[in-house]
Amino acid sequence: MHAVKIVKVVVPEIIQYGVEDAVVLDCDYTYGNDTAGLMVKWFFKNKARPVYQWIASQKPQDMGILRGRVDLTYKASNDPLKMHRALRIVKPNTDISGDYTCVVSTFMEEDSKTKQMIVFAPETNFRLVQNKTDDDTVNVICAADGAFPAPNLTLATPERHLDGVSHHLKLVNGRYSAVATVTLLDADLPSAAEFICTLRIPQAKYAVRKEAIYYPGPISTTPEMPTAADMQLAAAVGSRGSSVQTALTILTLTTIAQLYLS
């Protein structure tokens, strides 16, 4: 037997940002009698340049996006020809989400296997805002910040999904801000309407939701105030966005006035 062959690649499919101090990506293999030039390389996303390289009997090296982020003292085996086959990434962040390919080679043979790892981050802020522009309509705005990968937002009532919902997604410092907005007529709503916003990150099998009760009628303020970022994102949605931003501004000024008079 002369060939090198990868028998098992262990890469966590999903890990949560901030929970693990380090994550290990392992690549176990068998080798034959001819091990001249035995080398292990790990590639991230593509095979243009490795992010880790270990030549048997030499010190391992980290490169590219993983430079300074790999524990180069970590040993996956006491076998001198398998010792530094694995990647131990310290303080994994969302920017290292993607495909990892392990390549094991000698001067004569090569084998490779690829697996995906997602470092997901739950939202840091999740809001469901009701905003009346006049006595007859209401803007429902659901917004979330700080999630990764890109979250899906859905607006619904207990009876049905809502038609005409506008969505906007923006990448900010490696995390996603998402906004879903819809404008509804009071006449189409029951006397006490319940709105439900659900945030999902499908890759992580993660979901959370917010609920709020709306009472049709005269203009009143919402208990949860939109942020400046909500206004900007809602405005960017499209033609409805401009009216949403104006309405939110009116709401903010109304609330300030009420606080001042009280």
ChimeraX commands (.cxc) that place a marker at each C-alpha (Angstrom):
marker #1 position 0.00,0.00,0.00 radius 0.5
marker #1 position 1.50,3.32,-1.11 radius 0.5
marker #1 position -1.47,5.70,-1.22 radius 0.5
marker #1 position -2.53,8.30,1.31 radius 0.5
marker #1 position -6.26,8.25,1.95 radius 0.5
marker #1 position -8.44,10.51,4.07 radius 0.5
marker #1 position -10.70,8.33,6.21 radius 0.5
marker #1 position -12.53,11.00,8.22 radius 0.5
marker #1 position -12.91,14.77,8.24 radius 0.5
marker #1 position -14.58,16.17,11.36 radius 0.5
marker #1 position -15.81,19.74,10.95 radius 0.5
marker #1 position -18.61,21.13,13.17 radius 0.5
marker #1 position -21.56,22.09,10.96 radius 0.5
marker #1 position -22.79,24.86,13.26 radius 0.5
marker #1 position -21.20,26.65,16.19 radius 0.5
marker #1 position -22.44,29.74,17.98 radius 0.5
marker #1 position -20.26,32.82,18.16 radius 0.5
marker #1 position -18.99,33.57,21.66 radius 0.5
marker #1 position -19.88,30.17,23.13 radius 0.5
marker #1 position -16.74,28.16,22.26 radius 0.5
marker #1 position -13.21,29.37,23.07 radius 0.5
marker #1 position -11.85,27.27,20.20 radius 0.5
marker #1 position -13.00,24.85,17.52 radius 0.5
marker #1 position -11.10,21.84,16.12 radius 0.5
marker #1 position -11.29,20.77,12.48 radius 0.5
marker #1 position -9.75,17.31,12.16 radius 0.5
marker #1 position -8.57,15.40,9.11 radius 0.5
marker #1 position -7.60,11.79,9.77 radius 0.5
marker #1 position -5.94,9.69,7.09 radius 0.5
marker #1 position -4.02,6.51,6.44 radius 0.5
marker #1 position -0.67,6.30,4.65 radius 0.5
marker #1 position 1.43,3.61,3.03 radius 0.5
marker #1 position 5.09,2.78,2.93 radius 0.5
marker #1 position 6.10,5.76,0.79 radius 0.5
marker #1 position 5.54,8.88,2.91 radius 0.5
marker #1 position 8.15,11.09,1.25 radius 0.5
marker #1 position 6.90,14.67,1.11 radius 0.5
marker #1 position 3.91,14.04,3.39 radius 0.5
marker #1 position 2.01,17.31,3.75 radius 0.5
marker #1 position -1.35,18.44,5.14 radius 0.5
marker #1 position -3.01,21.59,3.83 radius 0.5
marker #1 position -6.29,23.22,4.77 radius 0.5
marker #1 position -8.05,25.57,2.35 radius 0.5
marker #1 position -10.87,28.00,3.12 radius 0.5
marker #1 position -13.64,28.55,0.52 radius 0.5
marker #1 position -11.37,27.91,-2.47 radius 0.5
marker #1 position -8.16,26.08,-3.32 radius 0.5
marker #1 position -6.18,29.08,-4.49 radius 0.5
marker #1 position -4.13,29.50,-1.31 radius 0.5
marker #1 position -4.02,27.41,1.88 radius 0.5
marker #1 position -4.84,28.85,5.30 radius 0.5
marker #1 position -2.83,26.14,7.08 radius 0.5
marker #1 position 0.08,23.94,6.07 radius 0.5
marker #1 position 2.05,21.25,7.84 radius 0.5
marker #1 position 4.95,19.34,6.33 radius 0.5
marker #1 position 5.78,16.28,8.40 radius 0.5
marker #1 position 8.83,16.87,10.64 radius 0.5
marker #1 position 8.45,20.65,10.29 radius 0.5
marker #1 position 6.47,23.27,12.21 radius 0.5
marker #1 position 2.90,23.99,11.07 radius 0.5
marker #1 position 2.06,27.39,9.56 radius 0.5
marker #1 position -1.14,29.45,9.54 radius 0.5
marker #1 position -1.82,31.84,6.68 radius 0.5
marker #1 position -4.37,34.15,5.14 radius 0.5
marker #1 position -7.56,34.74,7.12 radius 0.5
marker #1 position -6.37,32.31,9.82 radius 0.5
marker #1 position -2.97,33.89,10.40 radius 0.5
marker #1 position -2.51,34.36,14.16 radius 0.5
marker #1 position -5.79,32.55,14.88 radius 0.5
marker #1 position -4.61,28.92,14.98 radius 0.5
marker #1 position -3.13,27.11,17.97 radius 0.5
marker #1 position 0.01,25.80,16.30 radius 0.5
marker #1 position 0.97,23.74,19.37 radius 0.5
marker #1 position -2.17,21.57,19.11 radius 0.5
marker #1 position -1.55,17.88,18.43 radius 0.5
marker #1 position -4.31,15.63,17.14 radius 0.5
marker #1 position -2.15,12.50,17.36 radius 0.5
marker #1 position 1.11,11.20,18.79 radius 0.5
marker #1 position 1.94,9.70,15.40 radius 0.5
marker #1 position 4.73,11.94,14.01 radius 0.5
marker #1 position 3.16,11.63,10.54 radius 0.5
marker #1 position -0.30,12.74,11.80 radius 0.5
marker #1 position 0.62,15.01,14.69 radius 0.5
marker #1 position -0.42,18.40,13.29 radius 0.5
marker #1 position -3.12,17.28,10.86 radius 0.5
marker #1 position -5.89,19.26,12.61 radius 0.5
marker #1 position -6.80,22.94,12.81 radius 0.5
marker #1 position -7.53,24.36,16.25 radius 0.5
marker #1 position -8.99,27.81,15.60 radius 0.5
marker #1 position -9.05,30.10,18.63 radius 0.5
marker #1 position -12.00,32.44,19.25 radius 0.5
marker #1 position -13.89,31.59,16.05 radius 0.5
marker #1 position -15.80,34.51,14.53 radius 0.5
marker #1 position -18.46,34.66,11.82 radius 0.5
marker #1 position -15.91,35.66,9.18 radius 0.5
marker #1 position -14.53,32.13,9.10 radius 0.5
marker #1 position -17.85,30.59,8.04 radius 0.5
marker #1 position -17.59,28.60,4.84 radius 0.5
marker #1 position -16.17,25.50,3.17 radius 0.5
marker #1 position -12.99,23.90,4.50 radius 0.5
marker #1 position -10.99,21.50,2.37 radius 0.5
marker #1 position -8.35,19.17,3.78 radius 0.5
marker #1 position -5.68,18.02,1.32 radius 0.5
marker #1 position -3.22,15.29,2.30 radius 0.5
marker #1 position -0.42,14.51,-0.13 radius 0.5
marker #1 position 2.93,12.87,-0.68 radius 0.5
marker #1 position 5.21,13.22,-3.68 radius 0.5
marker #1 position 3.23,10.36,-5.30 radius 0.5
marker #1 position -0.38,10.65,-4.09 radius 0.5
marker #1 position -3.05,13.14,-2.97 radius 0.5
marker #1 position -6.51,13.00,-1.41 radius 0.5
marker #1 position -8.95,15.73,-0.37 radius 0.5
marker #1 position -12.32,16.20,1.32 radius 0.5
marker #1 position -14.47,19.29,1.92 radius 0.5
marker #1 position -16.95,20.16,4.66 radius 0.5
marker #1 position -18.77,23.34,5.63 radius 0.5
marker #1 position -18.73,25.15,8.98 radius 0.5
marker #1 position -21.07,28.01,9.91 radius 0.5
marker #1 position -20.31,30.29,12.86 radius 0.5
marker #1 position -23.69,31.81,13.58 radius 0.5
marker #1 position -24.51,34.82,15.71 radius 0.5
marker #1 position -28.01,35.40,17.11 radius 0.5
marker #1 position -29.51,38.85,16.89 radius 0.5
marker #1 position -28.40,41.51,19.39 radius 0.5
marker #1 position -31.57,43.60,19.03 radius 0.5
marker #1 position -35.06,42.52,17.91 radius 0.5
marker #1 position -37.98,44.95,17.72 radius 0.5
marker #1 position -41.63,44.89,16.65 radius 0.5
marker #1 position -42.98,48.43,16.25 radius 0.5
marker #1 position -46.53,49.60,15.47 radius 0.5
marker #1 position -46.75,53.09,14.03 radius 0.5
marker #1 position -49.96,54.92,13.05 radius 0.5
marker #1 position -49.72,57.59,10.37 radius 0.5
marker #1 position -53.38,58.59,10.67 radius 0.5
marker #1 position -56.61,57.28,12.14 radius 0.5
marker #1 position -57.12,54.75,9.35 radius 0.5
marker #1 position -53.77,52.98,8.78 radius 0.5
marker #1 position -50.90,51.44,10.71 radius 0.5
marker #1 position -47.29,50.69,9.73 radius 0.5
marker #1 position -45.96,47.48,11.27 radius 0.5
marker #1 position -42.17,47.38,11.39 radius 0.5
marker #1 position -40.06,44.43,12.49 radius 0.5
marker #1 position -36.29,45.01,12.75 radius 0.5
marker #1 position -33.30,43.00,13.92 radius 0.5
marker #1 position -29.58,43.71,14.16 radius 0.5
marker #1 position -26.39,41.74,14.67 radius 0.5
marker #1 position -27.33,38.37,13.17 radius 0.5
marker #1 position -25.25,36.04,11.00 radius 0.5
marker #1 position -25.85,34.42,8.53 radius 0.5
marker #1 position -28.56,36.58,6.95 radius 0.5
marker #1 position -31.81,36.16,8.89 radius 0.5
marker #1 position -35.29,35.77,7.39 radius 0.5
marker #1 position -38.02,37.98,8.86 radius 0.5
marker #1 position -41.70,37.14,8.42 radius 0.5
marker #1 position -44.67,39.25,9.51 radius 0.5
marker #1 position -47.99,37.55,10.19 radius 0.5
marker #1 position -51.12,37.45,12.29 radius 0.5
marker #1 position -52.24,34.25,14.04 radius 0.5
marker #1 position -54.63,33.67,11.12 radius 0.5
marker #1 position -52.45,34.44,8.09 radius 0.5
marker #1 position -49.22,35.73,6.60 radius 0.5
marker #1 position -49.45,39.35,5.58 radius 0.5
marker #1 position -49.35,40.34,1.92 radius 0.5
marker #1 position -47.34,43.29,0.65 radius 0.5
marker #1 position -44.52,43.04,3.21 radius 0.5
marker #1 position -41.36,44.88,2.12 radius 0.5
marker #1 position -37.94,43.53,3.14 radius 0.5
marker #1 position -34.52,45.11,3.40 radius 0.5
marker #1 position -31.21,43.49,4.37 radius 0.5
marker #1 position -27.91,45.24,5.05 radius 0.5
marker #1 position -24.47,43.93,6.02 radius 0.5
marker #1 position -22.92,46.05,8.78 radius 0.5
marker #1 position -19.47,45.12,10.17 radius 0.5
marker #1 position -19.91,41.48,9.28 radius 0.5
marker #1 position -23.41,41.19,10.77 radius 0.5
marker #1 position -26.82,41.62,9.19 radius 0.5
marker #1 position -29.48,44.22,9.91 radius 0.5
marker #1 position -32.90,43.24,8.59 radius 0.5
marker #1 position -36.21,45.12,8.39 radius 0.5
marker #1 position -39.68,43.96,7.34 radius 0.5
marker #1 position -42.47,46.57,6.96 radius 0.5
marker #1 position -46.12,46.53,5.94 radius 0.5
marker #1 position -48.87,49.17,5.88 radius 0.5
marker #1 position -52.38,48.00,6.78 radius 0.5
marker #1 position -55.85,49.57,6.91 radius 0.5
marker #1 position -57.64,49.59,10.24 radius 0.5
marker #1 position -60.77,48.46,8.40 radius 0.5
marker #1 position -59.05,45.18,7.47 radius 0.5
marker #1 position -58.09,44.38,11.06 radius 0.5
marker #1 position -60.06,42.98,14.00 radius 0.5
marker #1 position -60.72,45.19,17.04 radius 0.5
marker #1 position -57.60,43.78,18.71 radius 0.5
marker #1 position -55.10,42.58,16.12 radius 0.5
marker #1 position -52.09,40.48,17.04 radius 0.5
marker #1 position -48.93,40.83,14.98 radius 0.5
marker #1 position -46.17,38.22,15.02 radius 0.5
marker #1 position -42.67,38.71,13.69 radius 0.5
marker #1 position -40.48,35.63,13.37 radius 0.5
marker #1 position -36.73,35.74,12.82 radius 0.5
marker #1 position -35.15,32.60,11.38 radius 0.5
marker #1 position -31.58,31.60,10.58 radius 0.5
marker #1 position -32.24,28.37,8.65 radius 0.5
marker #1 position -28.61,27.20,8.52 radius 0.5
marker #1 position -28.46,27.23,12.32 radius 0.5
marker #1 position -31.99,25.86,12.82 radius 0.5
marker #1 position -32.55,28.97,14.93 radius 0.5
marker #1 position -35.82,30.89,15.33 radius 0.5
marker #1 position -37.22,33.52,17.70 radius 0.5
marker #1 position -40.37,35.61,17.54 radius 0.5
marker #1 position -41.97,38.77,18.87 radius 0.5
marker #1 position -45.66,39.47,19.35 radius 0.5
marker #1 position -47.62,42.70,19.78 radius 0.5
marker #1 position -51.29,43.64,20.13 radius 0.5
marker #1 position -52.66,46.51,18.03 radius 0.5
marker #1 position -55.92,48.35,18.71 radius 0.5
marker #1 position -57.35,50.15,15.67 radius 0.5
marker #1 position -58.52,53.71,16.27 radius 0.5
marker #1 position -57.04,57.15,16.93 radius 0.5
marker #1 position -53.29,57.72,16.72 radius 0.5
marker #1 position -51.37,56.48,19.75 radius 0.5
marker #1 position -47.72,55.82,20.41 radius 0.5
marker #1 position -46.12,52.39,20.41 radius 0.5
marker #1 position -44.49,51.10,23.62 radius 0.5
marker #1 position -41.35,50.20,21.67 radius 0.5
marker #1 position -39.63,53.03,19.83 radius 0.5
marker #1 position -37.91,52.60,16.45 radius 0.5
marker #1 position -34.24,53.46,16.24 radius 0.5
marker #1 position -32.57,55.80,13.76 radius 0.5
marker #1 position -31.26,52.72,11.95 radius 0.5
marker #1 position -34.84,51.40,11.63 radius 0.5
marker #1 position -35.85,54.66,9.99 radius 0.5
marker #1 position -32.96,54.55,7.51 radius 0.5
marker #1 position -33.53,50.91,6.61 radius 0.5
marker #1 position -37.28,51.32,6.29 radius 0.5
marker #1 position -36.73,54.34,4.05 radius 0.5
marker #1 position -34.47,52.28,1.81 radius 0.5
marker #1 position -37.13,49.63,1.19 radius 0.5
marker #1 position -38.82,51.55,-1.61 radius 0.5
marker #1 position -41.67,53.89,-2.31 radius 0.5
marker #1 position -43.42,52.95,0.91 radius 0.5
marker #1 position -40.22,53.48,2.81 radius 0.5
marker #1 position -40.38,57.27,2.52 radius 0.5
marker #1 position -43.80,57.41,4.12 radius 0.5
marker #1 position -42.63,55.00,6.82 radius 0.5
marker #1 position -39.66,57.23,7.63 radius 0.5
marker #1 position -41.88,60.32,7.76 radius 0.5
marker #1 position -44.34,58.51,9.99 radius 0.5
marker #1 position -41.61,57.35,12.34 radius 0.5
marker #1 position -40.28,60.89,12.58 radius 0.5
marker #1 position -43.76,62.17,13.43 radius 0.5
marker #1 position -44.11,59.44,16.04 radius 0.5
marker #1 position -40.79,60.37,17.64 radius 0.5
marker #1 position -41.67,64.08,17.78 radius 0.5
marker #1 position -45.12,63.29,19.19 radius 0.5
marker #1 position -43.62,61.17,21.95 radius 0.5
marker #1 position -41.05,63.83,22.83 radius 0.5
marker #1 position -43.81,66.45,23.02 radius 0.5
marker #1 position -45.92,64.24,25.29 radius 0.5
marker #1 position -42.99,63.61,27.61 radius 0.5
marker #1 position -42.22,67.32,27.73 radius 0.5
marker #1 position -45.82,68.33,28.51 radius 0.5
marker #1 position -46.16,65.67,31.16 radius 0.5
marker link #1:1,2 radius 0.2
marker link #1:2,3 radius 0.2
marker link #1:3,4 radius 0.2
marker link #1:4,5 radius 0.2
marker link #1:5,6 radius 0.2
marker link #1:6,7 radius 0.2
marker link #1:7,8 radius 0.2
marker link #1:8,9 radius 0.2
marker link #1:9,10 radius 0.2
marker link #1:10,11 radius 0.2
marker link #1:11,12 radius 0.2
marker link #1:12,13 radius 0.2
marker link #1:13,14 radius 0.2
marker link #1:14,15 radius 0.2
marker link #1:15,16 radius 0.2
marker link #1:16,17 radius 0.2
marker link #1:17,18 radius 0.2
marker link #1:18,19 radius 0.2
marker link #1:19,20 radius 0.2
marker link #1:20,21 radius 0.2
marker link #1:21,22 radius 0.2
marker link #1:22,23 radius 0.2
marker link #1:23,24 radius 0.2
marker link #1:24,25 radius 0.2
marker link #1:25,26 radius 0.2
marker link #1:26,27 radius 0.2
marker link #1:27,28 radius 0.2
marker link #1:28,29 radius 0.2
marker link #1:29,30 radius 0.2
marker link #1:30,31 radius 0.2
marker link #1:31,32 radius 0.2
marker link #1:32,33 radius 0.2
marker link #1:33,34 radius 0.2
marker link #1:34,35 radius 0.2
marker link #1:35,36 radius 0.2
marker link #1:36,37 radius 0.2
marker link #1:37,38 radius 0.2
marker link #1:38,39 radius 0.2
marker link #1:39,40 radius 0.2
marker link #1:40,41 radius 0.2
marker link #1:41,42 radius 0.2
marker link #1:42,43 radius 0.2
marker link #1:43,44 radius 0.2
marker link #1:44,45 radius 0.2
marker link #1:45,46 radius 0.2
marker link #1:46,47 radius 0.2
marker link #1:47,48 radius 0.2
marker link #1:48,49 radius 0.2
marker link #1:49,50 radius 0.2
marker link #1:50,51 radius 0.2
marker link #1:51,52 radius 0.2
marker link #1:52,53 radius 0.2
marker link #1:53,54 radius 0.2
marker link #1:54,55 radius 0.2
marker link #1:55,56 radius 0.2
marker link #1:56,57 radius 0.2
marker link #1:57,58 radius 0.2
marker link #1:58,59 radius 0.2
marker link #1:59,60 radius 0.2
marker link #1:60,61 radius 0.2
marker link #1:61,62 radius 0.2
marker link #1:62,63 radius 0.2
marker link #1:63,64 radius 0.2
marker link #1:64,65 radius 0.2
marker link #1:65,66 radius 0.2
marker link #1:66,67 radius 0.2
marker link #1:67,68 radius 0.2
marker link #1:68,69 radius 0.2
marker link #1:69,70 radius 0.2
marker link #1:70,71 radius 0.2
marker link #1:71,72 radius 0.2
marker link #1:72,73 radius 0.2
marker link #1:73,74 radius 0.2
marker link #1:74,75 radius 0.2
marker link #1:75,76 radius 0.2
marker link #1:76,77 radius 0.2
marker link #1:77,78 radius 0.2
marker link #1:78,79 radius 0.2
marker link #1:79,80 radius 0.2
marker link #1:80,81 radius 0.2
marker link #1:81,82 radius 0.2
marker link #1:82,83 radius 0.2
marker link #1:83,84 radius 0.2
marker link #1:84,85 radius 0.2
marker link #1:85,86 radius 0.2
marker link #1:86,87 radius 0.2
marker link #1:87,88 radius 0.2
marker link #1:88,89 radius 0.2
marker link #1:89,90 radius 0.2
marker link #1:90,91 radius 0.2
marker link #1:91,92 radius 0.2
marker link #1:92,93 radius 0.2
marker link #1:93,94 radius 0.2
marker link #1:94,95 radius 0.2
marker link #1:95,96 radius 0.2
marker link #1:96,97 radius 0.2
marker link #1:97,98 radius 0.2
marker link #1:98,99 radius 0.2
marker link #1:99,100 radius 0.2
marker link #1:100,101 radius 0.2
marker link #1:101,102 radius 0.2
marker link #1:102,103 radius 0.2
marker link #1:103,104 radius 0.2
marker link #1:104,105 radius 0.2
marker link #1:105,106 radius 0.2
marker link #1:106,107 radius 0.2
marker link #1:107,108 radius 0.2
marker link #1:108,109 radius 0.2
marker link #1:109,110 radius 0.2
marker link #1:110,111 radius 0.2
marker link #1:111,112 radius 0.2
marker link #1:112,113 radius 0.2
marker link #1:113,114 radius 0.2
marker link #1:114,115 radius 0.2
marker link #1:115,116 radius 0.2
marker link #1:116,117 radius 0.2
marker link #1:117,118 radius 0.2
marker link #1:118,119 radius 0.2
marker link #1:119,120 radius 0.2
marker link #1:120,121 radius 0.2
marker link #1:121,122 radius 0.2
marker link #1:122,123 radius 0.2
marker link #1:123,124 radius 0.2
marker link #1:124,125 radius 0.2
marker link #1:125,126 radius 0.2
marker link #1:126,127 radius 0.2
marker link #1:127,128 radius 0.2
marker link #1:128,129 radius 0.2
marker link #1:129,130 radius 0.2
marker link #1:130,131 radius 0.2
marker link #1:131,132 radius 0.2
marker link #1:132,133 radius 0.2
marker link #1:133,134 radius 0.2
marker link #1:134,135 radius 0.2
marker link #1:135,136 radius 0.2
marker link #1:136,137 radius 0.2
marker link #1:137,138 radius 0.2
marker link #1:138,139 radius 0.2
marker link #1:139,140 radius 0.2
marker link #1:140,141 radius 0.2
marker link #1:141,142 radius 0.2
marker link #1:142,143 radius 0.2
marker link #1:143,144 radius 0.2
marker link #1:144,145 radius 0.2
marker link #1:145,146 radius 0.2
marker link #1:146,147 radius 0.2
marker link #1:147,148 radius 0.2
marker link #1:148,149 radius 0.2
marker link #1:149,150 radius 0.2
marker link #1:150,151 radius 0.2
marker link #1:151,152 radius 0.2
marker link #1:152,153 radius 0.2
marker link #1:153,154 radius 0.2
marker link #1:154,155 radius 0.2
marker link #1:155,156 radius 0.2
marker link #1:156,157 radius 0.2
marker link #1:157,158 radius 0.2
marker link #1:158,159 radius 0.2
marker link #1:159,160 radius 0.2
marker link #1:160,161 radius 0.2
marker link #1:161,162 radius 0.2
marker link #1:162,163 radius 0.2
marker link #1:163,164 radius 0.2
marker link #1:164,165 radius 0.2
marker link #1:165,166 radius 0.2
marker link #1:166,167 radius 0.2
marker link #1:167,168 radius 0.2
marker link #1:168,169 radius 0.2
marker link #1:169,170 radius 0.2
marker link #1:170,171 radius 0.2
marker link #1:171,172 radius 0.2
marker link #1:172,173 radius 0.2
marker link #1:173,174 radius 0.2
marker link #1:174,175 radius 0.2
marker link #1:175,176 radius 0.2
marker link #1:176,177 radius 0.2
marker link #1:177,178 radius 0.2
marker link #1:178,179 radius 0.2
marker link #1:179,180 radius 0.2
marker link #1:180,181 radius 0.2
marker link #1:181,182 radius 0.2
marker link #1:182,183 radius 0.2
marker link #1:183,184 radius 0.2
marker link #1:184,185 radius 0.2
marker link #1:185,186 radius 0.2
marker link #1:186,187 radius 0.2
marker link #1:187,188 radius 0.2
marker link #1:188,189 radius 0.2
marker link #1:189,190 radius 0.2
marker link #1:190,191 radius 0.2
marker link #1:191,192 radius 0.2
marker link #1:192,193 radius 0.2
marker link #1:193,194 radius 0.2
marker link #1:194,195 radius 0.2
marker link #1:195,196 radius 0.2
marker link #1:196,197 radius 0.2
marker link #1:197,198 radius 0.2
marker link #1:198,199 radius 0.2
marker link #1:199,200 radius 0.2
marker link #1:200,201 radius 0.2
marker link #1:201,202 radius 0.2
marker link #1:202,203 radius 0.2
marker link #1:203,204 radius 0.2
marker link #1:204,205 radius 0.2
marker link #1:205,206 radius 0.2
marker link #1:206,207 radius 0.2
marker link #1:207,208 radius 0.2
marker link #1:208,209 radius 0.2
marker link #1:209,210 radius 0.2
marker link #1:210,211 radius 0.2
marker link #1:211,212 radius 0.2
marker link #1:212,213 radius 0.2
marker link #1:213,214 radius 0.2
marker link #1:214,215 radius 0.2
marker link #1:215,216 radius 0.2
marker link #1:216,217 radius 0.2
marker link #1:217,218 radius 0.2
marker link #1:218,219 radius 0.2
marker link #1:219,220 radius 0.2
marker link #1:220,221 radius 0.2
marker link #1:221,222 radius 0.2
marker link #1:222,223 radius 0.2
marker link #1:223,224 radius 0.2
marker link #1:224,225 radius 0.2
marker link #1:225,226 radius 0.2
marker link #1:226,227 radius 0.2
marker link #1:227,228 radius 0.2
marker link #1:228,229 radius 0.2
marker link #1:229,230 radius 0.2
marker link #1:230,231 radius 0.2
marker link #1:231,232 radius 0.2
marker link #1:232,233 radius 0.2
marker link #1:233,234 radius 0.2
marker link #1:234,235 radius 0.2
marker link #1:235,236 radius 0.2
marker link #1:236,237 radius 0.2
marker link #1:237,238 radius 0.2
marker link #1:238,239 radius 0.2
marker link #1:239,240 radius 0.2
marker link #1:240,241 radius 0.2
marker link #1:241,242 radius 0.2
marker link #1:242,243 radius 0.2
marker link #1:243,244 radius 0.2
marker link #1:244,245 radius 0.2
marker link #1:245,246 radius 0.2
marker link #1:246,247 radius 0.2
marker link #1:247,248 radius 0.2
marker link #1:248,249 radius 0.2
marker link #1:249,250 radius 0.2
marker link #1:250,251 radius 0.2
marker link #1:251,252 radius 0.2
marker link #1:252,253 radius 0.2
marker link #1:253,254 radius 0.2
marker link #1:254,255 radius 0.2
marker link #1:255,256 radius 0.2
marker link #1:256,257 radius 0.2
marker link #1:257,258 radius 0.2
marker link #1:258,259 radius 0.2
marker link #1:259,260 radius 0.2
marker link #1:260,261 radius 0.2
marker link #1:261,262 radius 0.2
view
